[in-house]
Structure formats: C-alpha cells, structure tokens
Amino acid sequence: MILCESRGYRIIGRMMPPTFVRPLGDPERQAIRAGLRSPDAFTLRRSQILLASADGRLPSQIAVGLGCSSQTVRNAIRAFHVAGTDCLLEGSHRPISARPELDDVACERLRALLHRSPRDFGKPTSLWTLASAAGVAFAQGITERPMSDESIRRALVRMGIGWKRAKRWITSPDPAYLRKKGRATG
C-alpha cells in the first residue's frame, strides 16, 4: 500500500512484487556463468543481471550496480523466463512483420490511379501530391486504411517509379497538349 501524505494527497494501492529469476538449475547456472566470459557485451550484461537476480538482489539494486535502467533488468528477467538461457544471445532488431503496406495488385491499381488526373476525383489541382494520392487511394478502396505519404512513396519506389509529382504522367484531350507540355516541362 502506498501512502504519500507529505505532499497533500493520499494514494492507496498495491505495489507489484519485485521481479526475480526463478531458481536456477545447475546447467542453467553454468551457462550463465560461461556468459560472464563472453566477448559479446550483450551476453555479458544479461549474465550479470541474471546471476545478481538469482542471488536475491532487487532490479533497482542491479540497475544501480551495472549502470543500466531497472527496466533493462526486468526485461532480461522476463526474457529468461520465456526463453531460458537462449536469452543470453542477442536477437534480431528487425521487426517481426516487415512486409510492405501495399501488395502487387494494390500497387498496380495505384499506378493506374496516378495515370489519371486528380480532378477526376474532385481534387482542385491537376497535379498529384503524395498526400492526395494517399487520400484518393483510400477513398477508392485501394488501401484498407488511410496511408501516410511515405508509404505511398515506398510503394512507388518498389515499382521502380521515382516520385516527381507525376508531371510526366498526366495527359489531356487537348490535341496540342504534348507540344504545350514539352514547352512547360522542358
């Protein structure tokens, strides 16, 4: 229970019990002690944390002794509970799901959309912006949710298209359009 009446308020609640590692078996303790001799800093730090916790030290005490945060200590202890001594090896930092936001079919629909004028979709300009392309793609059902400008740009890059506001994509029914466009864009 927490009482803090010195500052004029009173909080009543329960504190979480401190986090400790479970009792270590002999093979686990040997693997963790071997980690103390590792040239890898991650393995060394995890080994130090786990042995200190097995000796009964609190996460805050371990953090002060090792110069890290108590959250780092709690993360190491939780990782040990989940993976055992495998937590001594540093995992990948890559996100679990790194798939693109738009699949190939959606990318082709986006390409077809950008070949049309934004005015066809009620936009006040004849040039696409990434934001307007994202909004129209969502409104037309190409994307399941509103997307960021950067997501649209990445989809275009995957298709081999550099974003230059699609100036060279737009066509017009005007018979002299190509001549006029060549003069305007060089």
N, C-alpha and C positions, 0 to 999 in steps of 0.2 A: 504494500500500500504506500502511496506517495502522498506526503503532506508537505505543503510549501506555504506555510502561513506567514513567513517572514516578509513576503512580497505582497501581502494583502489578498491572496487568493488561496484556495484550497483545492487540490486535485486529488481525487480518490480513485485509485485504480490498481491494477496488479502489474507488477514488473514481470517481464519474461525471465525465466530462469536462464542462467548463463549457459553458453554453448560449450560443450566439451566433446572430445572424440570418445567413441565407445572404447571399451577395454581392448587393448591390442593383443593379438596372438603373437607367438614367437616369430613366425615367418614375416608377419607384418612389421614387427619392431625391427627385425634385421634389415628388411628392405628400406625402411625409413632411415635407419642409421647409415646404410650404404649411401643414401641420398645426401647425407652430410658431406660426403667426399666427392660429390658430383661437380664437374666444372661448369654445369649449367646453373645459372643464378636462380632460375625459377624452381628447379628441383631442390636446390639447397634451401631456399626460403620456405618452401612447402614442408620440407623435412623438419626444419627448425620449429615451425608453427605446430606441426602435429606432435612432435615429441614434447614440446612445452605444454601443450594441452593435455597430453597423456599423463604428465606429471602433476596435473591439477591446477595449473595456472589459468587465470581468467583471460578472456580475449583482450580486455583492455590492458592487462599487465603484459601480455605477449606483445601487443602492438607497441607499447612504450619501449620494451626491451629490444625489439627488432627495428624500430623506426618506421613502422608502417601504420596503416589505419586499422582500427578494430574491425571494420567491415571486411578488409582483406583477410583477417584472421578467421572471421566467421565464414567467409566464402571458402576458404581452404578446408575448414572442418566439415562444411556441408558437402563439398566435393569428395572428401574422404568417405563420408557416409554413403554416398551414391556409388562411387567408383572404386573404393578401396585404394590400394597402393598405385593403381593406374593414374590416380590424380596427381602423382608426382611428375608426370610427363606433361609438358605444355601442349595444349590442343591448338587447333587452328583458330585464327581470329576471323575467318571468313564467315559471313552469315550463313545460317542453315539453308535459307532459300535465296538464291541469287539469280532466280530466273527473271527474264525481262517482263515488264508490265504488259506489253502487247505481244501476242503471238504472231505468227507469219500471216495468217488470214487478216487479222486486225491491221497489221502494217500495210498490207496491200489495199485495204479499204481506206486507210489514212492517206496513202499515196493518191488514190483516186479522188478523195475529198479535196486534197490540196491542188489538184489539177483544175478544180472548179473555182469560180470566183466567190469570195466571201459574201458578196452582195446576194448571191443565190440563197444564202442562209440568213438574210436580214442584217448583215453587218454593214456599217456605214462607209466602209472603205473597200477598195478593190485589191488591197494587198493583205496577205495573211501575216499575222504575228503568231508566235508560239502560243500565247495566251488564247487568242481567238481560235486557233486550231484545236487546242485542248477543249475549249468550251463547246465547239461545234461537234467534235468527235464524241463527247459525252452525250450531247443532245441527240445525235444521230444513232446512238447505240453502239458505236464502235468500241467504246470503253465502258466497263461496268460501273466505274465511279469517276468523279472528276479527277483529272490528272494534272500534274504540275507541268510547267513549261519545259523543265529539264527532262522529264520522262518522254515528252513528245520529241525533243531534240535527240535523245538517245535512240529512240525508235528509228528516226530518220538516218542517223549515223549507221545503225545496223543495216539499213537498206542501201548504204553507200551514197546517201544524199547529204550534202553539206547545206546547212540552213542559211539561206541568204534572202529571207523573206519572200521566197518563191517568185521573184520578179520575172524570171525567165519562163515560168510555167504558165502564166496566165495568158489566155487567148481571148480574142474579141471577134465578133462577127463583122467588124469593120474591114472592108477589103484593103484598106491602106494601113491596117494595124501593124503588120510586120515592118513596113517602112518607117512608120512613126516610132515604133518600139525600138528599132535599131538606132534611130537618131537619139532617143532619150536614154538608152542604156549603154550606148557605145558599141 
